Amino acid sequence: MLREQFRSGRRHVREIESEIDFARKNLNRVENQSIEKRQELESLDKKLSEVNWMKGFLSHIDMTFEDFKSVTEKVDHAFNQLDTLEKRIRSKNSTLVDLDEQLISKNQMLSEAKNTADFYSKQKFALFREVNQLREQLAEVKNGD
């Protein structure tokens, strides 16, 4: 009976260890995705600041009507690009929040799996100690007969 419990516990520990490995791999994948999304956000922020700089620069320059018309077309294009960039930034921020939530969830799963593995390791040690004590008692009983 103890052997069956020990085998069952050992099997359970192996399953938990494989679940921990799987969770670690997923966690690494999610962390890499998070880093990529943050880099994309930084790039988009840089582009947005360039568009804002251009907008401010053009507003401070005196121009002829022809220049103004040409610049207006460029500014219109920049504003359209600004709206697109802002939408992309909102989308990337939303994705980043989702990835952060997934990362927190995976960390919790990993922590729970680690705690379970630690518990079963302690149980395994206690079972070994109990088996050794029972062997000693059995040996004493055999020697006493």
DSSP file with accessible surface (Angstrom, degrees, kcal/mol):
  #  RESIDUE AA STRUCTURE BP1 BP2  ACC     N-H-->O    O-->H-N    N-H-->O    O-->H-N    TCO  KAPPA ALPHA  PHI   PSI    X-CA   Y-CA   Z-CA
    1    1 A M     >        0   0  164      0, 0.0     4,-2.4     0, 0.0     5,-0.2   0.000 360.0 360.0 360.0 -42.1    0.0    0.0    0.0
    2    2 A L  H  >  +     0   0   50      1,-0.2     4,-2.9     2,-0.2     5,-0.2   0.893 360.0  52.7 -65.6 -37.8    2.8    2.4    0.8
    3    3 A R  H  > S+     0   0  174      2,-0.2     4,-3.0     1,-0.2     5,-0.2   0.902 108.8  49.5 -64.4 -40.5    4.5    1.5   -2.4
    4    4 A E  H  > S+     0   0  132      2,-0.2     4,-2.8     1,-0.2    -2,-0.2   0.927 113.0  47.1 -63.4 -42.5    1.4    2.3   -4.4
    5    5 A Q  H  X S+     0   0   92     -4,-2.4     4,-2.8     2,-0.2    -2,-0.2   0.906 112.9  49.5 -64.9 -40.5    1.1    5.6   -2.6
    6    6 A F  H  X S+     0   0   42     -4,-2.9     4,-2.9     2,-0.2    -2,-0.2   0.941 112.9  46.2 -64.1 -46.3    4.7    6.3   -3.2
    7    7 A R  H  X S+     0   0  118     -4,-3.0     4,-2.8     2,-0.2     5,-0.2   0.919 113.8  49.4 -61.4 -43.6    4.4    5.5   -6.9
    8    8 A S  H  X S+     0   0   61     -4,-2.8     4,-2.5    -5,-0.2    -2,-0.2   0.928 113.0  46.7 -62.0 -43.7    1.2    7.5   -7.2
    9    9 A G  H  X S+     0   0   19     -4,-2.8     4,-2.6     2,-0.2    -2,-0.2   0.916 112.7  49.5 -64.4 -41.8    2.9   10.4   -5.5
   10   10 A R  H  X S+     0   0   96     -4,-2.9     4,-2.4     2,-0.2    -2,-0.2   0.923 111.7  48.9 -64.8 -42.0    6.0   10.1   -7.7
   11   11 A R  H  X S+     0   0  134     -4,-2.8     4,-2.4     1,-0.2    -2,-0.2   0.925 111.5  49.9 -61.8 -41.9    3.8   10.0  -10.8
   12   12 A H  H  X S+     0   0   63     -4,-2.5     4,-2.6     1,-0.2    -2,-0.2   0.909 109.0  51.4 -64.9 -40.5    1.9   13.1   -9.6
   13   13 A V  H  X S+     0   0   18     -4,-2.6     4,-2.8     1,-0.2    -1,-0.2   0.917 109.8  50.1 -63.3 -41.9    5.2   14.9   -8.9
   14   14 A R  H  X S+     0   0  146     -4,-2.4     4,-2.3     2,-0.2    -1,-0.2   0.911 110.5  49.7 -62.7 -41.7    6.4   14.1  -12.5
   15   15 A E  H  X S+     0   0  100     -4,-2.4     4,-2.2     2,-0.2    -2,-0.2   0.927 112.1  47.8 -62.1 -43.0    3.1   15.4  -13.9
   16   16 A I  H  X S+     0   0    6     -4,-2.6     4,-2.6     2,-0.2    -2,-0.2   0.911 110.1  52.4 -65.7 -39.6    3.4   18.6  -11.9
   17   17 A E  H  X S+     0   0   95     -4,-2.8     4,-2.4     1,-0.2    -1,-0.2   0.906 109.8  48.6 -63.7 -38.7    7.0   19.0  -13.0
   18   18 A S  H  X S+     0   0   69     -4,-2.3     4,-2.4     2,-0.2    -1,-0.2   0.896 110.8  51.1 -68.3 -35.9    6.0   18.7  -16.6
   19   19 A E  H  X S+     0   0  114     -4,-2.2     4,-2.7     2,-0.2    -2,-0.2   0.893 109.2  51.3 -65.2 -38.1    3.2   21.2  -16.1
   20   20 A I  H  X S+     0   0   11     -4,-2.6     4,-2.6     2,-0.2    -2,-0.2   0.928 109.7  49.1 -64.1 -44.6    5.7   23.6  -14.5
   21   21 A D  H  X S+     0   0   82     -4,-2.4     4,-2.2     2,-0.2    -2,-0.2   0.925 112.1  48.7 -60.6 -43.2    8.0   23.2  -17.6
   22   22 A F  H  X S+     0   0  127     -4,-2.4     4,-2.4     1,-0.2    -2,-0.2   0.926 111.6  49.4 -62.5 -43.4    5.0   23.8  -19.9
   23   23 A A  H  X S+     0   0    6     -4,-2.7     4,-2.7     1,-0.2    -2,-0.2   0.896 109.6  52.2 -64.1 -38.3    4.1   26.9  -17.9
   24   24 A R  H  X S+     0   0  119     -4,-2.6     4,-2.7     2,-0.2    -1,-0.2   0.916 109.1  49.5 -63.9 -42.5    7.6   28.2  -18.0
   25   25 A K  H  X S+     0   0  146     -4,-2.2     4,-2.2     2,-0.2    -2,-0.2   0.932 113.2  46.3 -62.4 -44.2    7.7   27.9  -21.7
   26   26 A N  H  X S+     0   0   22     -4,-2.4     4,-2.7     2,-0.2    -2,-0.2   0.900 111.2  52.7 -63.8 -40.1    4.4   29.7  -22.1
   27   27 A L  H  X S+     0   0   14     -4,-2.7     4,-2.7     2,-0.2    -2,-0.2   0.932 109.4  48.6 -61.6 -44.4    5.7   32.4  -19.7
   28   28 A N  H  X S+     0   0   85     -4,-2.7     4,-2.5     2,-0.2    -1,-0.2   0.909 111.5  50.2 -61.9 -41.8    8.8   32.9  -21.7
   29   29 A R  H  X S+     0   0  112     -4,-2.2     4,-2.3     2,-0.2    -2,-0.2   0.938 112.3  46.6 -63.1 -44.5    6.8   33.2  -24.9
   30   30 A V  H  X S+     0   0    0     -4,-2.7     4,-2.5     1,-0.2    -2,-0.2   0.901 111.4  51.6 -66.4 -39.0    4.4   35.7  -23.3
   31   31 A E  H  X S+     0   0   72     -4,-2.7     4,-2.4     2,-0.2    -1,-0.2   0.918 109.9  49.6 -63.9 -41.7    7.4   37.7  -22.0
   32   32 A N  H  X S+     0   0   92     -4,-2.5     4,-2.4     1,-0.2    -2,-0.2   0.907 111.2  49.2 -63.3 -41.2    9.0   37.8  -25.4
   33   33 A Q  H  X S+     0   0   62     -4,-2.3     4,-2.6     2,-0.2    -1,-0.2   0.905 109.6  52.4 -63.8 -40.1    5.7   39.0  -27.0
   34   34 A S  H  X S+     0   0    3     -4,-2.5     4,-2.4     2,-0.2    -2,-0.2   0.920 109.2  49.1 -61.7 -42.9    5.4   41.6  -24.3
   35   35 A I  H  X S+     0   0   87     -4,-2.4     4,-2.3     1,-0.2    -2,-0.2   0.931 111.5  49.6 -63.4 -43.9    8.9   42.9  -25.1
   36   36 A E  H  X S+     0   0  103     -4,-2.4     4,-2.3     1,-0.2    -2,-0.2   0.923 111.2  48.8 -61.8 -43.2    8.2   43.0  -28.8
   37   37 A K  H  X S+     0   0   48     -4,-2.6     4,-2.4     1,-0.2    -1,-0.2   0.892 109.8  51.7 -66.5 -38.2    4.9   44.9  -28.2
   38   38 A R  H  X S+     0   0  105     -4,-2.4     4,-2.3     2,-0.2    -1,-0.2   0.906 109.5  50.2 -64.5 -39.7    6.7   47.4  -26.0
   39   39 A Q  H  X S+     0   0  117     -4,-2.3     4,-2.2     2,-0.2    -2,-0.2   0.908 109.8  50.6 -64.5 -40.1    9.3   48.0  -28.7
   40   40 A E  H  X S+     0   0   67     -4,-2.3     4,-2.5     1,-0.2    -2,-0.2   0.909 109.5  51.4 -62.4 -41.3    6.6   48.5  -31.2
   41   41 A L  H  X S+     0   0   13     -4,-2.4     4,-2.7     1,-0.2    -2,-0.2   0.905 108.3  51.1 -63.3 -41.0    5.0   51.1  -28.9
   42   42 A E  H  X S+     0   0  133     -4,-2.3     4,-2.2     2,-0.2    -1,-0.2   0.914 110.6  49.3 -61.9 -42.3    8.3   52.9  -28.5
   43   43 A S  H  X S+     0   0   59     -4,-2.2     4,-2.2     2,-0.2    -2,-0.2   0.923 112.2  47.7 -62.7 -44.4    8.6   53.1  -32.3
   44   44 A L  H  X S+     0   0    3     -4,-2.5     4,-2.6     1,-0.2    -2,-0.2   0.888 109.9  52.9 -65.6 -38.6    5.1   54.4  -32.7
   45   45 A D  H  X S+     0   0   84     -4,-2.7     4,-2.4     2,-0.2    -1,-0.2   0.901 108.4  51.0 -61.8 -40.0    5.6   57.0  -29.9
   46   46 A K  H  X S+     0   0  140     -4,-2.2     4,-2.0     2,-0.2    -2,-0.2   0.935 111.0  47.6 -63.4 -44.4    8.7   58.2  -31.8
   47   47 A K  H  X S+     0   0   86     -4,-2.2     4,-2.2     1,-0.2    -2,-0.2   0.905 110.9  52.3 -62.9 -40.5    6.8   58.5  -35.0
   48   48 A L  H  X S+     0   0   30     -4,-2.6     4,-2.6     1,-0.2    -1,-0.2   0.913 107.9  50.4 -63.4 -41.1    4.0   60.4  -33.2
   49   49 A S  H  X S+     0   0   67     -4,-2.4     4,-2.4     1,-0.2    -1,-0.2   0.886 109.3  52.3 -66.5 -35.1    6.4   62.9  -31.7
   50   50 A E  H  X S+     0   0  114     -4,-2.0     4,-2.4     2,-0.2    -1,-0.2   0.921 110.1  48.1 -64.7 -42.1    7.9   63.5  -35.2
   51   51 A V  H  X S+     0   0   13     -4,-2.2     4,-2.3     1,-0.2    -2,-0.2   0.927 112.5  48.7 -64.2 -43.3    4.4   64.2  -36.5
   52   52 A N  H  X S+     0   0   72     -4,-2.6     4,-2.3     2,-0.2    -2,-0.2   0.887 110.0  52.1 -64.1 -38.4    3.7   66.5  -33.6
   53   53 A W  H  X S+     0   0  175     -4,-2.4     4,-2.8     2,-0.2    -1,-0.2   0.934 109.2  49.5 -63.2 -44.0    7.0   68.3  -34.2
   54   54 A M  H  X S+     0   0   81     -4,-2.4     4,-2.4     1,-0.2     5,-0.2   0.921 109.5  52.1 -61.3 -42.0    6.2   68.8  -37.8
   55   55 A K  H  X S+     0   0   98     -4,-2.3     4,-1.3     1,-0.2    -1,-0.2   0.934 113.0  44.1 -60.4 -46.3    2.7   70.2  -36.9
   56   56 A G  H  X S+     0   0   29     -4,-2.3     4,-0.8     1,-0.2    -1,-0.2   0.900 111.9  53.0 -66.3 -40.7    4.3   72.7  -34.5
   57   57 A F  H >< S+     0   0  100     -4,-2.8     3,-1.0     1,-0.2     4,-0.4   0.926 108.1  49.6 -61.8 -46.7    7.0   73.7  -36.8
   58   58 A L  H >< S+     0   0   31     -4,-2.4     3,-0.9     1,-0.2    -1,-0.2   0.821 103.9  60.0 -65.1 -30.3    4.7   74.5  -39.7
   59   59 A S  H 3< S+     0   0   88     -4,-1.3    -1,-0.2     1,-0.2    -2,-0.2   0.732 104.2  50.8 -71.8 -19.1    2.4   76.6  -37.5
   60   60 A H  T << S+     0   0  160     -3,-1.0     2,-0.4    -4,-0.8    -1,-0.2   0.444  92.4  90.4 -96.8   0.1    5.3   79.0  -36.7
   61   61 A I  S <  S-     0   0   66     -3,-0.9     2,-0.4    -4,-0.4    -4,-0.0  -0.820  70.8-134.3-103.8 133.7    6.5   79.7  -40.3
   62   62 A D        +     0   0  164     -2,-0.4     2,-0.3     6,-0.0    -2,-0.1  -0.708  36.6 175.5 -81.1 132.2    5.1   82.5  -42.5
   63   63 A M        -     0   0   57     -2,-0.4     2,-0.1     2,-0.0    -2,-0.0  -0.936  31.8-110.1-136.8 159.4    4.3   81.2  -45.9
   64   64 A T     >  -     0   0   74     -2,-0.3     4,-3.3     1,-0.1     5,-0.2  -0.322  44.5-100.4 -76.0 170.5    2.8   82.3  -49.2
   65   65 A F  H  > S+     0   0  146      2,-0.2     4,-3.0     1,-0.2     5,-0.2   0.909 124.5  49.5 -61.4 -43.0   -0.6   81.0  -50.3
   66   66 A E  H  > S+     0   0  136      2,-0.2     4,-2.3     1,-0.2    -1,-0.2   0.923 114.3  45.5 -62.6 -41.9    1.0   78.4  -52.6
   67   67 A D  H  > S+     0   0   84      2,-0.2     4,-3.2     1,-0.2     5,-0.2   0.912 112.4  51.7 -64.8 -41.5    3.3   77.3  -49.9
   68   68 A F  H  X S+     0   0  116     -4,-3.3     4,-3.2     2,-0.2    -2,-0.2   0.911 109.2  49.8 -62.1 -42.2    0.5   77.2  -47.4
   69   69 A K  H  X S+     0   0  123     -4,-3.0     4,-2.1     2,-0.2    -1,-0.2   0.933 113.6  45.7 -62.5 -44.4   -1.6   75.1  -49.8
   70   70 A S  H  X S+     0   0   49     -4,-2.3     4,-1.9     2,-0.2    -2,-0.2   0.929 115.7  45.7 -63.0 -45.7    1.3   72.7  -50.3
   71   71 A V  H  X S+     0   0   21     -4,-3.2     4,-3.5     1,-0.2     5,-0.2   0.885 108.5  57.6 -66.3 -36.2    2.0   72.6  -46.5
   72   72 A T  H  X S+     0   0   60     -4,-3.2     4,-3.0     1,-0.2    -1,-0.2   0.912 106.0  49.3 -60.6 -42.3   -1.7   72.2  -45.8
   73   73 A E  H  X S+     0   0  120     -4,-2.1     4,-2.2     2,-0.2    -1,-0.2   0.915 113.6  46.4 -62.3 -40.9   -1.8   69.1  -47.9
   74   74 A K  H  X S+     0   0  128     -4,-1.9     4,-2.4     2,-0.2    -2,-0.2   0.903 113.3  48.8 -66.9 -40.5    1.3   67.8  -46.1
   75   75 A V  H  X S+     0   0   28     -4,-3.5     4,-3.1     2,-0.2     5,-0.2   0.909 109.3  53.0 -65.9 -40.8   -0.3   68.7  -42.7
   76   76 A D  H  X S+     0   0   92     -4,-3.0     4,-2.4    -5,-0.2    -2,-0.2   0.934 110.4  47.5 -58.7 -45.0   -3.5   67.0  -43.7
   77   77 A H  H  X S+     0   0  122     -4,-2.2     4,-2.5     1,-0.2    -1,-0.2   0.916 111.5  51.0 -61.2 -41.8   -1.5   63.8  -44.5
   78   78 A A  H  X S+     0   0   10     -4,-2.4     4,-2.7     2,-0.2    -2,-0.2   0.903 109.3  50.3 -63.8 -41.5    0.3   64.2  -41.2
   79   79 A F  H  X S+     0   0   76     -4,-3.1     4,-2.7     2,-0.2    -1,-0.2   0.910 110.4  49.7 -63.6 -40.8   -3.0   64.5  -39.3
   80   80 A N  H  X S+     0   0   81     -4,-2.4     4,-2.2    -5,-0.2    -2,-0.2   0.917 112.7  47.2 -61.9 -41.8   -4.3   61.4  -41.0
   81   81 A Q  H  X S+     0   0   84     -4,-2.5     4,-3.0     2,-0.2    -2,-0.2   0.891 109.4  55.0 -65.7 -37.1   -1.2   59.6  -40.1
   82   82 A L  H  X S+     0   0   12     -4,-2.7     4,-2.8     2,-0.2    -2,-0.2   0.931 108.2  48.0 -61.7 -46.0   -1.5   60.9  -36.5
   83   83 A D  H  X S+     0   0   78     -4,-2.7     4,-2.4     2,-0.2    -1,-0.2   0.925 113.1  48.5 -60.7 -43.8   -5.0   59.5  -36.2
   84   84 A T  H  X S+     0   0   76     -4,-2.2     4,-2.5     1,-0.2    -2,-0.2   0.927 112.5  48.1 -61.4 -44.8   -3.8   56.1  -37.6
   85   85 A L  H  X S+     0   0    4     -4,-3.0     4,-2.8     2,-0.2    -2,-0.2   0.897 110.2  51.5 -64.3 -40.7   -0.8   56.1  -35.2
   86   86 A E  H  X S+     0   0   71     -4,-2.8     4,-2.6     2,-0.2    -1,-0.2   0.909 110.5  48.9 -63.3 -40.3   -3.0   57.0  -32.2
   87   87 A K  H  X S+     0   0  133     -4,-2.4     4,-2.5     2,-0.2    -2,-0.2   0.923 112.4  48.2 -63.4 -43.0   -5.4   54.1  -33.1
   88   88 A R  H  X S+     0   0  111     -4,-2.5     4,-3.0     2,-0.2    -2,-0.2   0.893 110.8  51.2 -64.5 -39.3   -2.4   51.7  -33.4
   89   89 A I  H  X S+     0   0   18     -4,-2.8     4,-2.9     2,-0.2     5,-0.2   0.932 110.3  48.4 -64.3 -43.9   -1.0   52.9  -30.1
   90   90 A R  H  X S+     0   0  144     -4,-2.6     4,-2.3     2,-0.2    -2,-0.2   0.923 113.4  48.2 -60.7 -42.7   -4.4   52.3  -28.4
   91   91 A S  H  X S+     0   0   66     -4,-2.5     4,-2.4     2,-0.2    -2,-0.2   0.929 113.1  46.8 -63.0 -45.0   -4.5   48.9  -30.0
   92   92 A K  H  X S+     0   0   38     -4,-3.0     4,-2.8     2,-0.2    -2,-0.2   0.886 111.0  52.3 -66.5 -38.1   -0.9   48.1  -28.9
   93   93 A N  H  X S+     0   0   76     -4,-2.9     4,-2.5     2,-0.2    -1,-0.2   0.913 109.8  49.3 -62.9 -41.1   -1.6   49.3  -25.4
   94   94 A S  H  X S+     0   0   66     -4,-2.3     4,-2.3     2,-0.2    -2,-0.2   0.926 112.3  47.6 -62.4 -44.2   -4.6   47.1  -25.2
   95   95 A T  H  X S+     0   0   41     -4,-2.4     4,-2.7     2,-0.2    -2,-0.2   0.909 110.8  52.1 -63.0 -40.4   -2.6   44.1  -26.4
   96   96 A L  H  X S+     0   0   22     -4,-2.8     4,-2.7     2,-0.2    -2,-0.2   0.913 108.6  50.1 -63.3 -41.6    0.1   45.0  -23.9
   97   97 A V  H  X S+     0   0   74     -4,-2.5     4,-2.5     2,-0.2    -1,-0.2   0.930 111.3  49.4 -62.4 -43.6   -2.4   45.1  -21.1
   98   98 A D  H  X S+     0   0   77     -4,-2.3     4,-2.5     1,-0.2    -2,-0.2   0.920 111.6  48.6 -61.8 -42.4   -3.7   41.7  -22.2
   99   99 A L  H  X S+     0   0   10     -4,-2.7     4,-2.6     2,-0.2    -1,-0.2   0.895 110.1  51.6 -65.7 -39.2   -0.2   40.3  -22.3
  100  100 A D  H  X S+     0   0   47     -4,-2.7     4,-2.5     2,-0.2    -1,-0.2   0.912 110.1  49.4 -63.2 -40.0    0.6   41.7  -18.9
  101  101 A E  H  X S+     0   0  117     -4,-2.5     4,-2.5     2,-0.2    -2,-0.2   0.912 111.7  48.7 -64.0 -42.1   -2.6   40.0  -17.5
  102  102 A Q  H  X S+     0   0   85     -4,-2.5     4,-3.0     2,-0.2    -2,-0.2   0.905 110.1  52.3 -63.0 -40.1   -1.5   36.7  -19.2
  103  103 A L  H  X S+     0   0   30     -4,-2.6     4,-2.5     2,-0.2    -2,-0.2   0.926 110.2  47.4 -62.6 -43.7    1.9   37.1  -17.7
  104  104 A I  H  X S+     0   0   98     -4,-2.5     4,-2.3     2,-0.2    -2,-0.2   0.930 113.0  49.5 -63.5 -43.5    0.5   37.6  -14.2
  105  105 A S  H  X S+     0   0   53     -4,-2.5     4,-2.6     1,-0.2    -2,-0.2   0.928 111.6  47.8 -62.0 -45.0   -1.8   34.6  -14.7
  106  106 A K  H  X S+     0   0   42     -4,-3.0     4,-2.7     1,-0.2    -1,-0.2   0.889 110.4  52.8 -65.4 -37.7    1.1   32.4  -15.9
  107  107 A N  H  X S+     0   0   72     -4,-2.5     4,-2.5    -5,-0.2    -1,-0.2   0.906 110.0  48.4 -63.1 -40.3    3.2   33.5  -12.9
  108  108 A Q  H  X S+     0   0  113     -4,-2.3     4,-2.7     2,-0.2    -2,-0.2   0.924 112.1  48.6 -65.1 -43.4    0.4   32.5  -10.5
  109  109 A M  H  X S+     0   0   85     -4,-2.6     4,-2.7     2,-0.2    -2,-0.2   0.921 112.2  49.1 -61.6 -42.7    0.0   29.1  -12.2
  110  110 A L  H  X S+     0   0   29     -4,-2.7     4,-2.5     2,-0.2    -2,-0.2   0.913 111.4  49.3 -63.4 -41.7    3.8   28.6  -12.0
  111  111 A S  H  X S+     0   0   61     -4,-2.5     4,-2.6     2,-0.2    -2,-0.2   0.922 112.0  48.1 -64.4 -43.6    3.8   29.6   -8.3
  112  112 A E  H  X S+     0   0  119     -4,-2.7     4,-2.4     2,-0.2    -2,-0.2   0.916 112.2  49.0 -63.6 -42.8    0.9   27.2   -7.5
  113  113 A A  H  X S+     0   0   14     -4,-2.7     4,-2.6     1,-0.2    -2,-0.2   0.908 111.2  50.2 -64.5 -38.7    2.6   24.4   -9.4
  114  114 A K  H  X S+     0   0  109     -4,-2.5     4,-2.7     2,-0.2    -2,-0.2   0.921 109.9  50.2 -65.1 -43.2    5.8   25.0   -7.6
  115  115 A N  H  X S+     0   0   93     -4,-2.6     4,-2.4     2,-0.2    -1,-0.2   0.911 111.5  48.7 -62.0 -39.9    4.0   25.0   -4.2
  116  116 A T  H  X S+     0   0   53     -4,-2.4     4,-2.6     2,-0.2    -2,-0.2   0.923 111.2  49.5 -66.1 -42.7    2.3   21.7   -5.1
  117  117 A A  H  X S+     0   0   10     -4,-2.6     4,-2.2     1,-0.2    -2,-0.2   0.914 111.2  49.9 -63.1 -40.8    5.7   20.2   -6.2
  118  118 A D  H  X S+     0   0   65     -4,-2.7     4,-2.2     2,-0.2    -1,-0.2   0.913 109.7  51.8 -62.5 -41.4    7.3   21.3   -2.9
  119  119 A F  H  X S+     0   0  103     -4,-2.4     4,-2.4     1,-0.2    -2,-0.2   0.943 111.6  45.7 -61.1 -47.1    4.4   19.8   -1.0
  120  120 A Y  H  X S+     0   0   69     -4,-2.6     4,-2.5     1,-0.2    -1,-0.2   0.843 109.3  55.5 -69.3 -29.4    4.8   16.5   -2.7
  121  121 A S  H  X S+     0   0   59     -4,-2.2     4,-2.2    -5,-0.2    -1,-0.2   0.917 109.7  46.6 -65.3 -41.5    8.5   16.5   -2.3
  122  122 A K  H  X S+     0   0  150     -4,-2.2     4,-2.5     2,-0.2    -2,-0.2   0.903 112.1  50.7 -65.8 -40.5    8.0   17.0    1.5
  123  123 A Q  H  X S+     0   0   89     -4,-2.4     4,-2.6     2,-0.2    -2,-0.2   0.901 108.5  52.4 -63.0 -40.5    5.4   14.2    1.4
  124  124 A K  H  X S+     0   0   92     -4,-2.5     4,-2.5     2,-0.2    -2,-0.2   0.930 109.9  48.2 -60.9 -45.4    7.9   11.9   -0.4
  125  125 A F  H  X S+     0   0  127     -4,-2.2     4,-2.4     1,-0.2    -2,-0.2   0.926 111.5  49.9 -62.3 -43.0   10.5   12.6    2.3
  126  126 A A  H  X S+     0   0   36     -4,-2.5     4,-2.6     1,-0.2    -1,-0.2   0.899 110.4  50.4 -63.5 -39.7    8.1   11.9    5.1
  127  127 A L  H  X S+     0   0   38     -4,-2.6     4,-2.9     2,-0.2    -1,-0.2   0.906 109.1  51.5 -65.7 -40.5    7.1    8.6    3.4
  128  128 A F  H  X S+     0   0   91     -4,-2.5     4,-2.5     2,-0.2    -2,-0.2   0.928 111.3  47.6 -59.1 -45.5   10.7    7.6    3.0
  129  129 A R  H  X S+     0   0  129     -4,-2.4     4,-2.3     1,-0.2    -2,-0.2   0.930 112.9  48.3 -62.7 -43.0   11.3    8.3    6.7
  130  130 A E  H  X S+     0   0   90     -4,-2.6     4,-2.6     2,-0.2    -2,-0.2   0.912 110.7  50.9 -65.1 -41.1    8.1    6.3    7.6
  131  131 A V  H  X S+     0   0   35     -4,-2.9     4,-2.5     1,-0.2    -1,-0.2   0.926 110.3  49.8 -62.5 -43.2    9.2    3.4    5.4
  132  132 A N  H  X S+     0   0   78     -4,-2.5     4,-2.3     2,-0.2    -1,-0.2   0.911 110.8  49.4 -63.4 -40.7   12.6    3.3    7.0
  133  133 A Q  H  X S+     0   0   98     -4,-2.3     4,-2.5     2,-0.2    -1,-0.2   0.921 111.2  49.4 -64.0 -41.9   11.0    3.3   10.5
  134  134 A L  H  X S+     0   0   74     -4,-2.6     4,-2.7     1,-0.2    -2,-0.2   0.891 109.5  51.9 -65.7 -35.9    8.7    0.5    9.6
  135  135 A R  H  X S+     0   0  146     -4,-2.5     4,-2.7     2,-0.2    -1,-0.2   0.906 109.7  49.6 -64.0 -42.4   11.6   -1.5    8.2
  136  136 A E  H  X S+     0   0  123     -4,-2.3     4,-2.4     2,-0.2    -2,-0.2   0.925 112.1  47.6 -63.3 -42.6   13.5   -1.0   11.5
  137  137 A Q  H  X S+     0   0  109     -4,-2.5     4,-2.5     2,-0.2    -2,-0.2   0.911 112.3  50.1 -64.4 -39.5   10.4   -2.1   13.4
  138  138 A L  H  X S+     0   0   96     -4,-2.7     4,-2.6     1,-0.2    -2,-0.2   0.914 110.3  49.8 -64.5 -41.8   10.1   -5.1   11.1
  139  139 A A  H  X S+     0   0   46     -4,-2.7     4,-2.4     2,-0.2    -1,-0.2   0.900 110.9  49.6 -63.2 -40.4   13.7   -6.0   11.6
  140  140 A E  H  X S+     0   0  134     -4,-2.4     4,-2.0     2,-0.2    -2,-0.2   0.909 110.9  49.7 -64.8 -39.7   13.3   -5.8   15.4
  141  141 A V  H  X S+     0   0   85     -4,-2.5     4,-1.1     2,-0.2    -2,-0.2   0.923 112.4  47.4 -66.5 -41.9   10.3   -8.0   15.3
  142  142 A K  H  < S+     0   0  141     -4,-2.6    -1,-0.2     1,-0.2    -2,-0.2   0.887 113.5  47.8 -65.5 -39.5   12.1  -10.6   13.2
  143  143 A N  H  < S+     0   0  137     -4,-2.4    -1,-0.2     1,-0.2    -2,-0.2   0.809 108.1  56.1 -70.6 -29.7   15.1  -10.5   15.5
  144  144 A G  H  <        0   0   67     -4,-2.0    -1,-0.2    -5,-0.2    -2,-0.2   0.742 360.0 360.0 -73.5 -24.7   12.9  -10.8   18.5
  145  145 A D     <        0   0  166     -4,-1.1    -3,-0.1    -3,-0.2    -4,-0.0  -0.034 360.0 360.0 -77.2 360.0   11.3  -14.0   17.3
